[in-house]
Amino acid sequence: MGVKVKLRKGIVTNAVIGVLLIVSTTSAFASGGKSKDNGPPPVVCAPTNAKGHAPKQIQPPSIKQGFFNRTFTIRTNCGNIVIAADGKSAPLTVLAMSTLAKGGFFDQSLCHRLTTAHIFVLQCGDPTATGSGGPPFSYPDENLPQGAPNDYPTGIVAMANSGPNTNGSQFFLVYQDTTLPPSYTRWGTIIQGLNIIKAIAAAGVVGDTNDGPPKQAIAILNMTVK
């Protein structure tokens, strides 16, 4: 079975959102100080020079039989985010994301969108940082939920899309229980670094809205898979 090749753009919402302009910040950020119950240490973000750029051209992966769960480590300027990927429930997605990660597609790319009301997600994976970029191929939806309250619970990682079977490179990290249409492939769970995403969310959105570029710039330095 081959991956269908067609251009696609990812967005995660059930409303129409315009192209977002990134306003990068380069100052260090600290939030979420250590709590009295010995909670996680503060999140500190290093300055980043990442900016929107043309996507690297990655060839579609070839589909093979036999899939295994994998671990993705997203190294950001704010610390590492580790994802346990479900290669058995979402094999095409995990294979495609592995191919993109190993090809350096995500390197030096900004997480371009933060949503802090009704939907609680940080969206990443678009090198252009506009919300409309991605690789020159797409692939089908997998592992969709049944459609119930909080069907995208805290810690879930899912694909953004622009309609059925238009998955590419954009994905979102859920930092608080979220209810969405059952339209977005769930392909992993955050096992380290959820506190980083929560700290980014606590810092807010550019322009003090609830949907747009995060005030604290968070960039993917690189993504590794094992």
GISULQUI-V577815 format. One record per helix or strand of 3 or more residues. SS is the DSSP state (hx for helix, st for strand). FROM is the first residue (numbers start at 1). TO is the last residue. Records with the same first field share a line. If there is no record, write none. Layout:
SS=FROM-TO ; FROM-TO
This chain:
st=29-31 ; 43-45 ; 70-76 ; 79-85 ; 113-116 ; 120-124 ; 156-159 ; 171-174 ; 186-192 ; 219-225
hx=91-102 ; 194-203 ; 206-208
